[in-house]
Amino acid sequence: MAAQVSGGNSQFICLNQGVYVGPPTDGSTAPGFHEGGGKVLEYGQTIGVRGVICESMTSGVRCSTAGHGFFIAADAQSLF
């Protein structure tokens, strides 16, 4: 399960493969499983990308733009 905000709407989407977040953090170029790049958004931190602001909280992650967005947690998901 994933969610996205695009064109003023938010929606849940199904993914049949992982999301690419950057090159392996271990520097390996060999085939096989590696941890992806990217950074962990620690509790209380926010990040903005293309007008969408996401905030990480102990209760989950909330992302929004122009009044639309989503909230995702281990036990709940919602769109607004």
Order of alpha helices (4+ residues) and beta strands (2+ residues): beta-beta-beta-beta-beta-beta-beta
